[in-house]
Amino acid sequence: MAPTDPPSSERDRQRIEWIRSTLGEPDTGLERASFDADFRSYWRTTGREPSLVLMDAPPGLMDVRPWLEIHDLLEAGGLRVPAVLARDLAQGFLLLEDLGRQTYLHILDEASADALFEIAMRRLVQLQSIAVPDGFPAYDADLLLRELRLFDEWFLGVHLGIALDDGERESLHGVYRVLVDAALAQPRVLVHRDYMPRNLMPCGDDVAVLDFQDAVLGPIGYDPACLFKDAFLSWPEARVAGWHARYHALASEAGLPVPPLEDFRRDLDLIGVQRHLKVLGIFARLKHRDDKPKYVADAPRFVAYLDAVLPRHPSLAPLAALIEGRVRPALAALEPVAIHA
């Protein structure tokens, strides 16, 4: 919204009035900075230097307090996070420093990946070394299973129109039990839950961490699996294996409770499958419930991630059979969509 644009909604009016009142600058405007998969939106100031970013979390739809709590926890642990310059919890507004327009997603390529991921891995190890306070949310069995069931409810049922018979449903839920048990058996650390290039911003020789409000105490392999098998970028399996080995070395040096490398690779595979299924369900829900269709265009990327991992684990054979026999034909029957670069 430029300074001269009239507000198109009551929320637009609240947003522009709040930023102008907070800054004491009646001519400051706002333009959309980024879209999010949830109900938050981000707006960059116009007509002033330096620019700032307004996070808008509408009350009743989003609560900014979890974001602030994790922000303070990460900041106290030495992580680079956006500075909070002003806040209005009642209206759901936070004023943040502007860290720029580029995330890792914009600058990662074949040549830069090793150096950028080295920084990201070192910061991840630092994040995982932070002690969480008592009562911190846990990645428990209920949450893990609730996420997995997004796959059969939204991706299989709603998006692909697949109705599982009793045998298929029981076999799939058997796979879910394998994945949940494997996740719960991993050592537990602070988990970001979306530690991926889109949520990392280059800051000189450092990296700033974004979108951390869903952090939990959970499996140590979750964030390393997330970092290299992203929703928007894919890398060769051999290169991912090398980065996982490097992360394992850094985590071991830092005293984090990683198991031996080969055991850790199995943990990464299994927690990765849990995440891939969850993401497929979330992307389908965004399309069909929230009218955000662009995310599900990356469903084939996650099916490819599953294809790379499932043959290594006999306990996941029912899922592999479901993918091959039901999911792949149903995807092929949909209108072809391009995977985002």
C-alpha positions in Angstrom: 0.0 0.0 0.0 1.6 3.3 -1.1 1.2 6.4 1.0 -1.5 7.7 -1.3 -3.4 4.5 -1.7 -6.7 4.4 0.2 -7.2 1.5 2.6 -9.1 -1.3 0.9 -10.3 -2.9 4.1 -10.6 -2.2 7.8 -7.4 -4.2 8.5 -5.6 -2.1 5.9 -6.7 1.0 7.7 -5.6 -0.3 11.1 -2.2 -1.3 9.7 -1.4 2.0 8.1 -2.7 4.0 11.1 -0.6 1.9 13.5 2.7 2.2 11.6 2.2 6.0 11.1 1.3 6.5 14.8 4.1 4.3 16.1 6.8 6.0 13.9 5.3 9.5 14.2 5.6 9.7 10.5 2.2 10.6 8.8 3.5 10.0 5.3 5.0 6.6 5.7 3.4 3.9 3.5 3.4 0.2 3.3 3.9 -2.4 0.5 3.5 -6.1 0.7 6.9 -7.7 1.6 6.0 -11.3 1.5 3.2 -13.8 1.7 3.0 -16.6 4.2 1.3 -20.0 4.3 -0.6 -19.0 7.4 -2.6 -15.9 8.3 0.4 -13.7 8.9 1.5 -11.0 6.4 4.6 -8.9 6.2 4.7 -5.3 5.0 7.7 -3.1 4.2 7.6 0.6 4.9 7.9 3.1 2.0 8.9 6.7 2.0 11.5 6.4 4.8 15.0 5.2 5.3 15.9 2.7 6.6 12.9 0.7 5.7 11.3 -1.5 8.4 9.0 -4.5 8.3 5.5 -4.8 9.9 4.4 -8.2 10.8 0.6 -8.4 10.8 -0.9 -11.3 12.8 -4.7 -10.7 13.0 -6.1 -11.4 16.5 -8.3 -14.4 16.5 -6.4 -16.0 13.6 -2.8 -15.7 14.9 -1.1 -15.1 18.2 2.2 -13.2 18.1 3.2 -14.3 21.6 4.8 -17.7 20.6 6.8 -15.9 18.0 8.1 -13.4 20.6 8.9 -16.1 23.1 11.0 -18.1 20.6 12.5 -14.9 19.3 13.8 -14.1 22.8 15.0 -17.7 23.4 17.0 -17.7 20.1 18.4 -14.2 20.6 19.6 -15.2 24.1 21.3 -18.2 22.6 23.3 -16.0 20.2 21.2 -16.5 17.0 20.7 -13.7 14.6 17.0 -12.9 14.5 15.1 -9.7 13.4 15.2 -7.0 16.1 11.8 -6.1 17.5 11.4 -2.4 17.5 7.8 -2.0 18.6 4.8 -4.3 19.4 1.1 -4.1 19.9 -0.1 -7.5 21.1 -3.8 -6.5 21.2 -3.8 -5.5 17.5 -1.4 -8.2 16.4 1.3 -5.9 15.1 5.1 -6.2 15.4 7.6 -3.7 13.9 10.8 -5.4 12.9 14.1 -4.4 11.4 14.3 -5.0 7.7 17.0 -7.6 6.9 16.6 -7.2 3.2 14.8 -8.8 0.3 16.9 -11.9 -0.3 16.7 -15.2 1.5 18.9 -18.3 1.0 16.3 -19.4 -1.5 17.3 -16.5 -3.8 21.1 -16.9 -3.6 21.7 -20.6 -3.3 23.2 -22.3 -6.4 25.7 -25.0 -7.2 28.7 -22.8 -6.6 27.5 -21.1 -3.4 25.7 -24.0 -1.7 28.7 -25.4 0.3 29.7 -22.1 1.9 26.1 -21.0 2.6 25.1 -24.4 4.1 28.3 -24.4 6.2 27.0 -21.2 7.9 23.5 -22.6 8.2 24.7 -25.9 9.7 26.9 -24.1 12.3 24.0 -21.9 13.3 21.7 -25.0 13.4 24.1 -26.7 15.8 24.0 -23.5 17.9 20.2 -23.5 17.9 20.0 -27.1 18.9 22.4 -26.5 21.8 20.0 -24.0 23.4 18.3 -25.4 26.6 14.6 -25.1 26.4 12.6 -23.9 29.4 10.4 -26.2 31.5 7.0 -26.8 29.9 8.3 -26.2 26.4 6.0 -27.8 23.7 7.2 -31.2 22.7 7.1 -33.1 19.4 5.1 -35.9 21.1 3.3 -38.9 19.6 0.0 -37.0 19.3 1.6 -34.1 17.3 3.6 -36.5 15.0 0.6 -38.6 14.3 -1.7 -35.6 13.8 0.7 -34.2 11.2 0.9 -37.6 9.4 -2.8 -37.8 9.1 -2.8 -34.7 7.0 -1.4 -36.9 4.3 -4.3 -39.3 4.1 -7.0 -36.8 4.8 -6.0 -33.8 2.6 -3.5 -35.1 0.1 -4.9 -38.6 -0.6 -8.6 -37.9 0.1 -9.3 -34.3 -0.8 -6.6 -33.6 -3.4 -6.2 -36.9 -5.2 -9.6 -38.3 -4.5 -8.2 -41.6 -3.2 -10.4 -43.6 -0.9 -8.3 -46.2 0.9 -9.8 -49.5 1.6 -9.5 -51.0 5.1 -6.4 -53.0 4.3 -4.6 -50.0 2.7 -5.6 -47.8 5.7 -4.3 -50.3 8.2 -1.1 -50.7 6.3 -0.6 -46.9 6.0 -1.2 -46.5 9.7 1.3 -49.2 10.4 3.8 -47.1 8.6 2.8 -44.1 10.7 3.5 -46.1 13.8 7.0 -47.0 12.5 7.7 -43.3 11.8 6.3 -42.1 15.1 8.3 -44.7 17.1 11.5 -43.8 15.2 11.0 -40.1 15.9 10.4 -40.6 19.6 13.5 -42.7 19.9 15.8 -39.9 18.7 17.6 -37.7 21.1 15.6 -34.5 21.7 16.8 -31.0 21.2 15.3 -27.6 20.2 13.7 -28.1 16.8 12.9 -25.1 14.6 10.5 -27.2 12.4 11.0 -25.2 9.2 14.8 -24.7 9.0 15.0 -24.3 5.3 16.5 -21.8 2.8 13.3 -19.7 2.6 13.6 -19.0 6.3 17.3 -18.1 6.4 18.5 -14.7 5.4 22.2 -13.8 4.6 23.6 -11.2 7.0 27.1 -10.5 6.0 29.1 -13.6 7.1 26.2 -14.7 9.3 22.6 -15.9 8.7 19.4 -14.7 10.3 16.7 -17.2 11.3 13.1 -16.5 10.5 9.7 -18.2 10.9 10.6 -20.0 14.2 7.3 -19.6 16.1 6.4 -23.4 15.9 9.6 -24.6 17.6 9.4 -27.6 19.8 11.5 -30.0 21.8 11.9 -32.9 19.4 14.1 -35.3 17.3 17.6 -34.1 16.6 17.4 -35.2 13.0 14.4 -33.1 12.0 16.0 -29.8 11.1 19.0 -31.3 9.3 16.5 -33.4 7.2 14.5 -30.3 6.5 17.4 -28.1 5.5 18.5 -30.1 2.5 15.2 -31.6 1.3 13.4 -28.4 0.9 10.0 -27.4 -0.5 11.5 -25.3 -3.2 15.0 -26.6 -3.9 16.3 -30.1 -4.6 19.8 -31.4 -4.5 21.5 -34.7 -5.6 21.3 -37.4 -3.0 25.1 -37.8 -2.9 25.5 -34.1 -2.2 22.9 -34.2 0.5 24.7 -37.2 2.1 27.9 -35.2 2.2 26.2 -32.3 3.9 24.6 -34.6 6.4 28.0 -36.0 7.2 29.4 -32.5 7.7 26.5 -31.6 10.0 27.1 -34.8 12.0 30.7 -33.8 12.5 29.8 -30.3 13.7 27.1 -31.6 16.0 29.5 -34.2 17.5 32.2 -31.5 18.0 29.6 -29.4 19.8 28.6 -32.2 22.2 25.1 -32.7 20.8 23.7 -36.2 21.3 23.9 -37.5 17.7 24.2 -41.3 17.3 26.9 -42.9 15.1 26.7 -41.6 11.5 25.1 -44.7 10.0 22.4 -44.8 12.7 21.9 -41.1 12.2 21.4 -41.5 8.4 18.5 -43.9 9.2 17.1 -41.4 11.6 17.3 -38.7 8.9 15.5 -40.9 6.4 12.6 -41.8 8.7 12.0 -38.3 10.1 12.3 -37.0 6.6 9.5 -39.3 5.4 7.4 -38.0 8.3 8.0 -34.5 7.2 7.4 -35.2 3.5 4.0 -36.7 4.2 3.1 -33.9 6.5 4.1 -31.3 3.9 2.1 -33.0 1.2 -0.9 -32.8 3.4 -0.4 -29.2 4.3 0.1 -28.2 0.7 -3.2 -29.9 -0.2 -5.0 -28.2 2.7 -3.6 -24.8 1.6 -5.1 -25.3 -1.8 -8.5 -26.8 -0.9 -9.3 -25.1 2.4 -7.3 -21.8 2.3 -7.4 -21.0 -1.4 -3.6 -21.0 -1.7 -3.0 -23.3 -4.7 0.6 -22.5 -5.5 2.2 -24.8 -2.9 0.7 -28.0 -4.1 2.6 -27.5 -7.4 5.6 -28.8 -5.5 4.0 -32.1 -4.6 6.0 -34.0 -7.2 9.2 -32.9 -5.5 8.1 -34.5 -2.3 7.1 -37.7 -4.0 10.6 -37.8 -5.5 12.1 -37.4 -2.0 10.0 -40.4 -0.9 11.1 -42.4 -4.0 14.8 -41.8 -3.0 14.3 -43.1 0.6 11.6 -45.7 0.8 13.5 -48.5 -1.0 16.1 -48.4 1.8 13.6 -49.3 4.5 11.6 -52.5 4.3 9.3 -51.4 7.1 8.0 -48.6 4.8 7.2 -51.0 1.9 3.4 -50.5 2.3 3.9 -46.7 1.7 6.1 -47.4 -1.3 3.3 -49.6 -2.7 0.7 -47.0 -2.1 2.8 -44.3 -3.8 3.4 -46.5 -6.8 -0.1 -48.0 -7.1 -2.4 -45.2 -6.2 -0.6 -41.8 -5.8 1.5 -41.8 -8.9 -1.4 -42.6 -11.3 -3.6 -40.1 -9.5 -1.0 -37.3 -9.8 -0.5 -38.2 -13.5 -4.3 -37.7 -14.0 -4.2 -34.2 -12.7 -3.4 -31.3 -14.9 0.4 -31.2 -15.2 2.1 -28.6 -13.1 5.7 -27.4 -13.1 7.9 -27.8 -10.1 9.1 -24.4 -8.8 12.7 -23.7 -9.2 
